[in-house]
Amino acid sequence: MKNFWKKEVTSAVRAFTPTEKVAFVFFLSLLGISAFVMVSKINQSFMVQIPALGGTLNEGIVGTPRFINPVLALGDADRDLTTLVYSGLLKVNTHGALVPDLAESYTVSTDGLEYTFVLRKDARFHDDTPVTIDDIEFTIQKIQDPAIKSPKRANWDGITTSRINENTVIFTLKKPYSPFIENTTIGILPKHLWKNVDAEQFQFSPYNIRPIGSGPYLIKKIVRDRDDVPQSYELTSFKKYVLGAAHIKTLILHFYTNEQTLLEAYKNEEIESLNSISAKEASELNKTGIAIERAPLPRIFGVFFNQNQAPIFASDEVREALNLAVDKDTIVTEALYGYGTKIDGPIPQDLISGGAPDLLATNTQSKSEAERIETAKALLTKNGWKPNEAGIMEKVIMDKKVKKETKTLRFSLSTPNAPELKKTAELLKAQWEKIGAEVDLKVFDTGELSQNVIRPRKYDAILFGEIIGRDLDLFAFWHSSQRNDPGFNIAMYINTKADKLLEDARVISNTAERLDKYRRFDEIVREDNAAIFTYSPDFIYIIPNTIQGFSIGQITTPADRFMNIQDWYIETDHIWKIFLK
């Protein structure tokens, strides 16, 4: 039958005229092309694009790694590499929530004293050695060892580690402390490599420079200069990472001595991504069309008063008038070039409201500058403050007579020698002079400020910042017991209701209840005008548009930009939908 039809078709074609043969070939080709296009479209309708292993990302960092070790990590370069190389029992996702990493699951006892973790059975280090409970116990012991001087030691002080079986460990606290769970994101060291390194040699181990962890990336190559200083680290995706191999195959981190050399490397296309540059530089790059990724950092910058050294701040109307006179929009625009968010309270609003508008914010900033200045002046006048007769021309200074004493609206403002803070301090000085305040600016190097100003509490007012962690533990910053060094209550704040809320929030494991305590605390601090809150700066990140799957999420430290790096990708494949898991 097949030969029959073949002969018939052949015979028919031979009978065609030359013109008919051309037409026949044309329409036959058209039919073939149409069929091919139709099949391709049908095939495409069943196909989906998925991330594939491949590609390289070159990123620049200011600094040089010294301790790529979760127990010792200090600088940003250390923390960046530690985040990539190591993994903990839990990790933070882009929404700021804690999710299992090396842990398969975990539970917290009803009394908040015991945290039980079940380890994944498939967790492995980069040398293909299984991650065990031994490694977890060993890591915590090293953190707790006073001879090692781990910066994480305070987080684990008094915590007992108990093995239940080969896959289960319990951390026991002496008293409930809800922020403890955040500590379990600490990277786990491989005991089999570190067990023979004593405390005296711990900081000098070569594993601090060429570490082996269980995170999404392992170290493949280190490039050093003639002085043996690391210039770059080449990392490659770890195929057995418990949350799935990272899609970007190669990640190269380049190290630079300062922001200037970092930016030069970017402009020369030596690197494709960089972070934590100044707001001014980010603004200049943005003008050239470069896209800037940004997210509010949970850092509270404001002016904190020391009533012990400057009794003038004990007057409620003084603190309120100074607050009214501050133009926060101008500060964010001129000092931060727009890379920041104005704030009115001690807690970043996205941490307690899920990114919702600040419901507690006052409406003073909606008024014009002239209206706010006049309101502030009226408040002072109402409370007995008058222009000083010694005021020269437009530089009027306010005085207040109390019995036989005359108070003058005069004080110093101390701040670190950082461009954004210096500019903010200058703006504050100019704004406060409009209501009759005389302000003496004092700028210090960071080390001098910490040792000679903050620790002994030798300042009238100080423009400074507080880093608020995801755990929202504000005890050290605001509890009255923390007014003296080593506490960080630089506002010298005392309020028994606020103290009680902070104490309660530390032991409540229920997230909603804990946040409610912090909202009430936030409201009390605002009502007391305990400080003048100005802004939260943005985390600034430049990353090429070839990187897909990137989400900046909630950032606490620069290393958090890598929190979902296993989901980033450059290369893609296409597969049929039915083969998707």
N, C-alpha and C positions, 0 to 999 in steps of 0.2 A: 504493500500500500504506500509505504514511504517513497519507494522508487517511482511509483506511478505518479504521485503528485510532483515529484522532482522533475520528471520528464515533461509533465504538462506545463509547469511554470517555465521551464527552459524553452519549450516550444513556443509558448506565448510570447516570451521576451524576444525570441529571434524573429517573430513576425512583426515586431514593432518597427515603425519607421524611425530614422535617426532622431527626429524631434520627440517622438513618443518615448524613446529610450532615455533621453535627457530628462524628460518630465518624470518618468518612472523613478529614475535614480534620485532626482530632487525630492520627490514626495516620500520616497522610502527613507532618505536621510532625515527629512523633517520629522517623520514618524519616530525614527530612532532617537533623535534629539529630544523630542517631546516626551517619549517614554522615559528617557534618562532623567530629565528634569522632574517629571512627575514622581518617579521612584525616589529621587533625591529629596524632594519636598516631603514626601511621606516619611522618609527615613529621619529627616530633621525634626519632624513633628513628634517623633518618639525619642529624640535625643535631648540630653541636658548637658550643660557645661558644668564641670566639676574642677576643683583645685587639683593641680598635679605637682609632683615633686620636681623642683628645678629652680633655676634663677639664683641671682646673687644680689645682696644688699650691702652697700658700703656705708657705714655710719661713723660720724665723727663725735668724739667725746673730749671734753676738757679734763685733763688729769691723767695720772698714771696709776694703774692697778698695783697694789701692794699685797692686799690680803683678799684673794678670791676665795673666801672662806666665810660661811654664814656666822661662824662664831666670832670672827675678828673684823669683818667688813666695816670700813669707816667712811671712805669717800664715795662719790658718785660712781667713779670708774669701778671700784670694788663691788658696789651694790648692783650695778648693771650686769657685770659678768656673773656674779653670784646668782642673780635672778635667772639667768639663761642656763647656767650649768647645774644648779641644784634645784631640788624640789622638796617641799615639806609635806607634812600630813595633810594640810589644807592649803588652798591658795585663794587669792581674791580674783573674782571675775570682773568684767568691765562695768558691772552694775554696783560694784563695791560689796558684793555678798561673798561670804566664805563658802567654798565648795570643796569637795574631796579631791585630793591630788594623790599622794601615796596611800592615803587612807581609803578604805572601801566604804567605811561608815563611821559614825561616832555618835555618842549619846552623852547627855549631861544629867547627873543625878538631880533629884528634886530639891535637895538642899544646896545645890550649886557648889559642892565640894569635890566631886569626882567627875573627871572627863575620861570617858572610855573610848579608845580608838581601835578599830579593826584594820589591820594592814592588808593591802592588796597582795595576793599571792604571786602576781606576775610582775611586781615591781623589781627593776634591776638597775644596777649602776652601769656606767658607761663601759666598764671592763667586763660586763656580762655576769657580775656577781650579784646574787639576790640581795635585795634590801630586806633586813630582818629587824626584829625587835631589839637585838643587840646593838644595831647601829643607832637606833633611836635613843636607847638608854645611854650609850656612849656619848652621843652629841650633847645631851642635856648635862651629863656629868662634866664635860669639858666647859660648857657655858658656866656652870656653877663653881668651877674650880677658881678660887681667888687668885692663884698664881698665874693664870692665863690672862686675867684682866679683860674678859669679854665685855664689850659695851652692852650686851644683852643680859648680863648677869642679873641685874635688878628685876628683870621680867620673870626670872625663874627662881628668885630667892625664896626658900622655904617650900618649894614644890617637891613632892615625893613622886618618884617614878616606880611603878610596880608592874612586873610582867605577870600576866594571867596565864597565857599559853604562848605558843610560838607565833601567833598572829595577833595577839591582843595585849594592849598596854593601858594602864590607868595612871593618870596624873591626879594627885590628891593635893588640894589646897588646905591651908590652915583655917582660912575663913573665906566666905564667898567673895568672888571678885569677877564680875561678869566680863570685863575686857580681857580676861586671861586667854580666851579662845583665840584671839588674834595672834598670840605668841606661837601657836602651833603651825604657823606658816613658815617657821624657821627651817632652812635647808638642812638636810640630814647628811652627816659625814659618813663615809665608808670606814667602819672600825678596822677592817682587815688591813687597811693602808696606814691608818693613823695610830694604831694601838701601841706601837713601840716608840712613839714620839713623846718625850716627857714634856712637862710644862715649860721648862727653860728653853727647849728647842722648838716649841710649838709655833712661835712666830717666825722661825727661820726655816721651816720645812719647805722643800721645793714644791710640795702639793699646794702651797698658798699661791704659787705662780702658775703651775700646771695642774689644776685640780681635776678630780674625777668625781662627778656627782651622778644624779639620776634625772636631771632636768631635760628640757627639750633640745638642748644643744650640747655637743661635746667639742672639746678643743682639738683642732687638727694641726695648727701651725702657729708659731709665735715668731714674729719678725722683730729683731733687736737692733739697736744702733751700736756703734763701736764701743760705747761704754756699757754695753749689755742691758740697756734700758729698753723695755718693751715699747715698740712703735705701733704694733698692730697685733690683733688676735684674729685668726681665721677659725671660725666655728662651723661645724657641719651638723645637719639634722640627725638626731638620735632616733634610730628606727624603732627602738623598744620603749620609747617614752610612754608612760601609762595612759596618758590622755590622747595618744595618737601622735605619730611622727609629724614634726613641723614641715609644712609644704615648701618653704623657702630652703633650698638645699644648703646654700652657703651664706653665712653672715660674717662680715669682716668689720671689726671695730678698730678704728684708727684713733690714736691718742695725740692730743695737742696741749701745749703748755698754757695757752690762754685763748680768750674769745677771738682775738684778732687773727691768730694763726688758724683757728678753726674756720672762721669765715673766709679766709683766703683759700683754704683747701676746698671749701664748697664752691667758691666762685671759679676755681681752677678745675672743677669737676673731678677732684680726687675722691670726694665723698658725695653721697646723694641725700643723706639725711643728717640732721643735727637737732639738738634740743637745748633748752635752758639758756638761750641767748638773751641779751637784754631787750627790753621792750623797744628801745630806740632802734636797735639794729633790726628787730623784727618788722618794725614800721617801715624802715627803709627798703627792706627786701620785698615787703608786700606791695610797695609802690611800683616795683618792677614786674609785678604780675605773679610772683611766687605765692602759692597757697600756703597759709599758715594754719596748722591745726592748733586748737587751744582749748583749755579746760580750766575752770577755777581751781586753784590750789586751796586746800583747807588750811590756810594761813591767815591769821587775823592780825592786821597791822592797825595800830591805834596809839593814842596818847594816854599814858598811864600816870596817875597823880601820886605824889608822895606827900601826904598831909603831915607826916612827922617832920619833914624838912621844910615844907612850904605850907604853913597853917592856912594860908589864903584859900587853899583848895578844900578846906573843911566847910566852906560856905556853899550851900546847894546852888544858890543863884549864880555863883561864879562858874561852876562846872557846867551848868545848863546854858549860860550865856555863851561860853566858849564853844560849846557844842553847836548852838544855833548859828554861830558865825562861820562855821566851817562849810566851805563849798566843796563837797565831795566829788561832784561832777567835774569840776575844774582840776582837782587833784588827779583823778583817773585819766583825764584827757592830757594834761600837761606833764605829769610826773611819770605816768605809765603808758603814754601814747595810745590810750584806749585799751590796753591789754590788762584789764583788771575789772573788778566789780565793786561798787561802793557797798558798804555794809553799815548796819546800825546796831549790831549786837555781838556778843562774844562767841557765837557759834555759826559756822558757815551754814547758810540756810538750806543748801542742797543736801546736807547731812541729816537735817532734822525734818525736812519737809518734802524730800524726794524731788527736789528741783522746782517745787511750787513757789509762787511769789512770797516775799517776806511779809506775812500777815501782821507782824508786830512792828513793821517799819513805821516811823513817824511820817507825817506829810510835810515836814518843814522843808525838805529838799525840793518840793514842788513850788515853793515860793521863790521869787526873784532874790538875787543877792541883796539888793537894797532893802527889800522887805524883811529879810532875815536879820540884817544888820540893825535895822531900826527896832525889831522885836527884841533883840539881844540888849541893845542900849536901854530900852524901856524897862526890861527886867532888872537891869542893874540899878537904874534910877529909882525904881519902885522900892528897892531894898537898901536905899541910902547911899548909893555910889554917885559921886559927882566929879566933874572934870577938875583935875589938879590945876591950881593957878600957875604952877611952874611950867605947864605945858607950853611948848614953843610952836607957834603957828598952827599947822594942821595936826601936829603930833600931840594929841591930847591924851593924858594919862588919867585914869580914874582912881579916886581915893574914896575911902569910907572911914568916917570917924566912929569909933566904938568906945564910949566913955572918954578916957583921956588918951586913948591910943588911936593912931591913924594908920589904916591899912592902905597899901598901894597895890594896884593890879599890876604887879611886876613879878616875873619869874623866869627861870632858865628852862630851855628845852634841849635835852640831850638826845643824840641819835648816832647810829653807826655811820661810818664813812662809806656809804653806798650811794650811787647816783640817784636812784629813785627816792631813797629816804631823805637825802640832802635836799632834793628839789621839793619833796613834800613838806619838809620842815620850813623851807623858805616861804612856801605858799601859806602855810599855817601862820607863820609870823606876820605876813602881810595882811591876812584876813583878820587876825586878832587885834592888830593895831588899829583897825577901823572901828573897834568898839572901845578903844582906850586902854589896851593892854600894852605893856612894855615887855618884849620877849628877847632874851639873850640866847642865841643859838650856840650850842656846844657840840662839836662834831669830834667823834673819837674813832680810832681804829678798833676793830671788833674785839681783839684781845684785851685792849685797855679798857674798853667799855664794860666787858664782862667782869674783869678782875677788880677794877678800881671804881666802878660806878654802880653796876647792878648788884654785885654780891654784897658790898657794904651798904647798899641803898643810899648812895650819895647823889641824889638828883632831886630837882623840884618836880619836873615832868619829863617823861621819856617817850620818844617815838620809837616803838619797837614792835616786833612781831612774835606771834605764838603759833607753833605748828600743832594743829589739832588732828589727832589720829582718827582712824575710822571707829575706834572704840569709844570716842567722845568722852574720855576720862579727863575732866577739867579740874579735878581735885587739886593738883599741884599748882594750877594757875590762879585759882580763885578761893580756895578754902582758907579761912582765917589762920589756920595753923601753919600755913605755908608763906607767911609774910616775911619771914627771915630766911636767909641763905641756910641750907641749899634749896629751899622752896622757891617757887617761881611766881608767887603772888606779888608782882611788881606794882600792882594797883593799890597795894596795902589795904585790900578790901576786907571789911568786916560786916557780916550780916548773918545772924543766926539762922534765919529761914533759908538763906542760900546755902549755908553750911549743911543743913539737914538734907536738903534736896541732893546735894553732891554726894553725901554719905550714903543716902538711900539708893541713888542711881548706880553706885559701884557694885551693889550686891543683888540687884534685880536682874534675873536672867531673861525675863520676858521683854522682848525688844520694844513693843508698843508702850509698855508701862515705863520702861527706862527713858524712852524718848519724851514721854509726857513730863517726867521729872525735869529733864533738861529744858524743855520748852518753858516750864514755869520758872526755872532758874534764870533763863535768858530774859524773861520778862522783868524779873526783879532787878537784874543788873541794869537794864535799860532805864527803869524807873528811877534808880538811884543815881543815874549819870556817873556810874563808877569809873568810866573811861570814855574817851572819845574814839569811837571806832570809825576807821576811815575806809579801808579797802582790803580786798583779798586779791592778790596778783594772779595772773593766768600762768599756767604751764604752757610753754611755747614749744611746738614741735614742727619741724619741716620734714616731710616724707614724700617721696616721689609718687606721682599718680599711677605708676605701674604696680604699686603695692595694693592688692585687693584684700578684703576681709579684715582690714584694720579698723579698730574702734578705740577711740581714746579713753572713753569711760571716765570713771572717777579716779583722779590722780592724787596720791598723797606724797610720794617721792618720785623723782624722775624715772627710777627703775620700773615704776608701775606701768610705763608705756608698753612694756613687754608682757603684760599680764595675760594676753591672749595671742602671743606670737605664734603659737602652733596653728592658729587659724589664718594667719596671713599667707598670701600666695601671689606668685607672679605668673607661673605657667598654668595652663589649663588643658584638660582633656574633655572629650565628649563620649558619653555612654548612653545606652538606652535606659529609659526611666525604669524599666522592669528590673534592672540590675542594681538600682539604688537600694541601700539597706534601709 
